[in-house]
Amino acid sequence: MITPEVIRKLAELSALSVSSSDEAVYAQQLTQVLNYMDVLRQHNPLDASVSWPIDKQTHTRSDHAVNLNGELPQGFHRTHDGFPVPKISTAQS
């Protein structure tokens, strides 16, 4: 069980101000969250019918790094932290 003392220490480490009445409430809430984590650990992820309700392939992708050395468009140049992007005109026609 999470105690108000633990909440006080977490608040101190996070540079947060927490009242003593809130410490008890937060301790109870955090204890409930951690108890529910035990319930989730009991779930068998090998049961495909409940482990992922939608097709993963439609919502994930593989990204690949591309080296653009010498291939920047004309007008672009590298700086120590990247490259500047020219201002986009917002004039209306």
TADAFEN-V469327 format. One record per helix or strand. SS is the DSSP state (hx for helix, st for strand). FROM is the first residue (numbers start at 0). TO is the last residue. Records with the same first field share a line. If there is no record, write none. Layout:
SS: FROM-TO  FROM-TO
//
This chain:
hx: 3-12  19-40  47-50  55-57
st: 77-78  81-82
//
